[in-house]
Amino acid sequence: MLLNKDNYFEPAMNMKYMSVSQYKRFTECEGMAMAMLKGEYIYPSSISMLVGSYVDAHFEGSLDEFITRNPLIFTQKGTLRSEYKKANEIIKRIERDELFMQFLSGEKQTIFIGELFGIEWKVKIDSYISDKCIVDLKTLKDMRFIDKWRYDIQGAVYQAIVKANTGKKLPFYLSIATKETVTDIDIFQIPNYLLKQALEEIEENILHIMDVKNGEVEPEYCGVCDYCKTIKKATIRDYTDLLQ
């Protein structure tokens, strides 16, 4: 079966290919990552995540499909919930900026498959401007959240896989709009030296991750993520543990 936009997130494709989101989950909690691959756990969607997905869907031209899949974005009276009215404000703010829109003018949701460190990866790019750049659209609480999500890892993989397919090392940009009361917008290029460092980090971790994914090594559990809480068994603890 060939990878495409319709089956990109299907379990079989997630088992067949590594992806940035999958890699990040393994580095957060191997137990959670394996449970998700096996269909035993679904990462909960938050309103914040859905607002970002709403904005993404608008610019990729699939907003009608998004609305059909997520009817709860409307109130019982059939009006759009306030969070998604904010999403529309973000969209309008983006569309007023000529430079921002230029960066979103590439081919939408472009899929590439490539080998990295002997492993097959899949990537899906928000805006791929052939021979020029790779652009990912992000909707964040505010600009300070950029570092939290390790976009250097995403940029490193995207750049490497595109190069494996095209032979060209393209710059990686984040086009960011915030969910603040007054939406802030900016475009950030992640420098190549940071992408190189991120790629080296992936190389150090990926063989172990693949051993876990392939069932050759038992996964470790972080003990603090939401998945670990769902399988946790109660113990008797000392009250002073909570005071430390």
C-alpha positions as CSV (number, residue, x, y, z in Angstrom):
1,M,0.0,0.0,0.0
2,L,1.4,3.4,-1.0
3,L,1.5,6.2,1.6
4,N,-0.9,9.0,0.8
5,K,-2.9,11.8,2.5
6,D,-5.8,9.5,3.3
7,N,-3.8,6.7,5.0
8,Y,-0.9,8.8,6.4
9,F,-2.0,8.4,10.0
10,E,-3.2,4.8,9.8
11,P,-1.7,2.3,12.3
12,A,-0.1,0.3,9.5
13,M,1.7,3.3,8.1
14,N,2.8,4.3,11.6
15,M,4.3,0.9,12.1
16,K,6.0,0.9,8.7
17,Y,7.5,4.4,9.0
18,M,9.1,6.6,11.6
19,S,7.9,10.2,11.9
20,V,8.8,13.3,13.9
21,S,5.7,13.1,16.1
22,Q,6.3,9.4,16.7
23,Y,10.0,10.0,17.5
24,K,9.1,12.7,20.0
25,R,6.6,10.4,21.7
26,F,9.3,7.7,22.2
27,T,11.6,10.3,23.8
28,E,8.8,11.4,26.1
29,C,7.6,7.9,27.2
30,E,8.4,4.7,25.4
31,G,5.4,2.9,27.0
32,M,3.0,5.6,25.8
33,A,4.5,5.5,22.3
34,M,4.1,1.7,22.0
35,A,0.5,1.9,23.4
36,M,-0.4,4.4,20.7
37,L,1.2,2.3,18.0
38,K,-0.8,-0.8,19.1
39,G,-4.0,1.3,19.3
40,E,-4.3,0.8,23.1
41,Y,-4.1,4.5,23.8
42,I,-5.3,7.6,21.9
43,Y,-3.5,10.8,22.7
44,P,-6.3,13.2,24.0
45,S,-7.1,16.2,21.8
46,S,-7.3,19.5,23.6
47,I,-9.2,22.6,22.6
48,S,-5.9,24.3,22.0
49,M,-4.7,21.5,19.7
50,L,-8.0,21.6,17.8
51,V,-7.8,25.4,17.3
52,G,-4.4,24.9,15.7
53,S,-5.8,22.1,13.5
54,Y,-8.7,24.4,12.5
55,V,-6.2,27.0,11.3
56,D,-4.1,24.3,9.5
57,A,-7.2,22.9,7.8
58,H,-8.2,26.3,6.5
59,F,-4.9,26.9,4.8
60,E,-4.6,23.4,3.4
61,G,-8.1,23.7,2.0
62,S,-9.7,21.0,4.1
63,L,-11.8,23.0,6.6
64,D,-15.1,21.5,5.5
65,E,-13.7,18.0,6.2
66,F,-12.4,19.2,9.6
67,I,-15.8,20.6,10.6
68,T,-17.5,17.4,9.6
69,R,-15.0,15.4,11.7
70,N,-15.4,17.7,14.7
71,P,-19.0,18.7,15.1
72,L,-18.4,19.7,18.8
73,I,-16.8,23.0,17.6
74,F,-20.3,24.2,17.4
75,T,-22.7,25.0,20.3
76,Q,-26.1,23.4,20.6
77,K,-27.5,26.5,18.9
78,G,-25.3,25.8,15.9
79,T,-23.0,28.7,16.4
80,L,-19.2,28.4,16.4
81,R,-17.7,28.2,19.8
82,S,-15.7,31.1,21.0
83,E,-12.3,29.3,20.7
84,Y,-12.9,28.7,17.0
85,K,-14.1,32.3,16.5
86,K,-10.6,33.1,17.7
87,A,-9.2,30.7,15.1
88,N,-11.0,32.7,12.4
89,E,-9.5,35.9,13.8
90,I,-6.0,34.3,13.6
91,I,-6.7,33.2,10.0
92,K,-7.8,36.8,9.0
93,R,-4.7,38.2,10.7
94,I,-2.4,35.9,8.7
95,E,-4.2,36.6,5.5
96,R,-3.6,40.4,5.9
97,D,0.2,39.8,5.9
98,E,1.7,39.6,2.4
99,L,5.0,38.0,3.5
100,F,3.3,35.4,5.7
101,M,1.1,34.4,2.9
102,Q,4.0,34.1,0.5
103,F,5.5,31.5,2.9
104,L,2.2,29.6,2.9
105,S,2.0,29.7,-0.9
106,G,3.8,26.4,-1.5
107,E,2.4,23.0,-2.3
108,K,0.2,22.0,0.7
109,Q,0.6,18.9,2.8
110,T,3.4,17.5,0.6
111,I,4.4,14.0,1.6
112,F,8.0,12.7,1.3
113,I,9.4,9.3,2.2
114,G,13.1,8.8,2.8
115,E,15.8,6.9,4.6
116,L,17.5,8.4,7.6
117,F,20.0,6.4,9.6
118,G,18.9,3.2,7.9
119,I,15.3,3.8,8.8
120,E,12.3,4.7,6.6
121,W,10.7,8.0,7.6
122,K,7.6,9.9,6.5
123,V,7.1,13.6,6.6
124,K,4.1,15.8,5.6
125,I,5.0,19.5,4.9
126,D,2.5,22.3,5.4
127,S,4.0,24.5,2.6
128,Y,6.7,23.1,0.3
129,I,8.1,25.7,-2.0
130,S,10.1,23.6,-4.5
131,D,13.8,24.5,-4.7
132,K,13.3,27.3,-2.2
133,C,12.2,26.3,1.3
134,I,10.3,24.1,3.7
135,V,7.6,25.9,5.8
136,D,5.7,24.6,8.8
137,L,2.7,26.6,10.1
138,K,2.3,26.7,13.9
139,T,-0.4,28.3,16.1
140,L,1.0,28.8,19.6
141,K,-0.1,30.2,22.9
142,D,2.6,32.8,22.5
143,M,6.1,33.1,21.0
144,R,7.8,31.8,24.2
145,F,6.4,28.3,23.4
146,I,8.7,27.8,20.4
147,D,11.5,26.1,22.4
148,K,9.1,23.8,24.2
149,W,8.1,21.8,21.2
150,R,11.6,21.0,19.8
151,Y,10.9,22.3,16.3
152,D,14.6,21.9,15.6
153,I,14.0,18.1,15.5
154,Q,11.2,18.5,13.1
155,G,13.2,20.8,10.9
156,A,16.2,18.5,10.9
157,V,14.2,15.5,9.7
158,Y,12.2,17.5,7.1
159,Q,15.3,19.0,5.7
160,A,17.1,15.6,5.6
161,I,14.2,13.7,4.0
162,V,13.6,16.5,1.3
163,K,17.3,16.4,0.5
164,A,17.2,12.6,0.2
165,N,14.4,13.0,-2.4
166,T,15.6,16.1,-4.3
167,G,19.3,16.4,-3.6
168,K,18.8,19.9,-2.3
169,K,19.3,21.1,1.3
170,L,16.5,23.7,1.7
171,P,16.1,26.1,4.6
172,F,13.4,25.3,7.2
173,Y,11.0,28.0,8.4
174,L,8.4,28.2,11.1
175,S,5.5,30.5,10.3
176,I,4.0,31.2,13.7
177,A,0.7,32.9,14.7
178,T,-0.2,33.2,18.4
179,K,-3.5,32.7,20.2
180,E,-3.1,35.8,22.3
181,T,-5.8,38.3,22.6
182,V,-4.0,40.3,19.9
183,T,-2.5,37.7,17.5
184,D,1.2,38.1,17.0
185,I,2.8,36.8,13.8
186,D,6.4,36.1,12.7
187,I,8.5,33.8,10.6
188,F,11.5,32.1,12.0
189,Q,14.3,30.3,10.2
190,I,16.0,27.6,12.3
191,P,19.7,27.9,11.4
192,N,21.4,24.9,9.9
193,Y,23.8,24.4,12.8
194,L,20.9,23.8,15.1
195,L,19.3,21.4,12.6
196,K,22.7,19.6,12.4
197,Q,22.8,19.2,16.2
198,A,19.2,17.9,16.3
199,L,20.1,15.4,13.6
200,E,23.0,14.2,15.7
201,E,20.7,13.8,18.7
202,I,18.3,11.7,16.6
203,E,21.2,9.5,15.4
204,E,22.1,8.8,19.1
205,N,18.6,7.8,20.0
206,I,17.0,6.2,17.0
207,L,18.5,2.7,17.1
208,H,17.3,2.2,20.6
209,I,13.9,3.5,19.7
210,M,13.7,1.1,16.8
211,D,14.6,-1.8,19.1
212,V,11.7,-0.8,21.3
213,K,9.3,-0.3,18.4
214,N,10.3,-3.7,16.9
215,G,9.7,-5.4,20.2
216,E,13.3,-6.4,20.7
217,V,13.6,-4.2,23.9
218,E,10.9,-3.7,26.6
219,P,9.7,-0.1,26.7
220,E,10.5,2.1,29.6
221,Y,7.6,4.0,31.3
222,C,8.1,7.6,32.4
223,G,5.5,7.2,35.2
224,V,4.2,10.8,35.0
225,C,2.5,11.1,31.5
226,D,-1.3,10.7,31.1
227,Y,-0.9,7.2,29.7
228,C,1.2,6.1,32.7
229,K,-1.4,7.4,35.0
230,T,-4.1,5.3,33.3
231,I,-2.1,2.1,34.0
232,K,-0.7,3.1,37.4
233,K,-1.4,0.9,40.4
234,A,-2.0,2.5,43.7
235,T,0.8,2.2,46.3
236,I,1.1,3.3,49.9
237,R,3.4,6.3,50.1
238,D,4.8,8.6,52.7
239,Y,2.9,11.9,52.9
240,T,6.3,13.8,53.1
241,D,7.0,12.6,49.5
242,L,4.5,15.4,48.4
243,L,6.4,18.0,50.4
244,Q,9.7,17.5,48.6
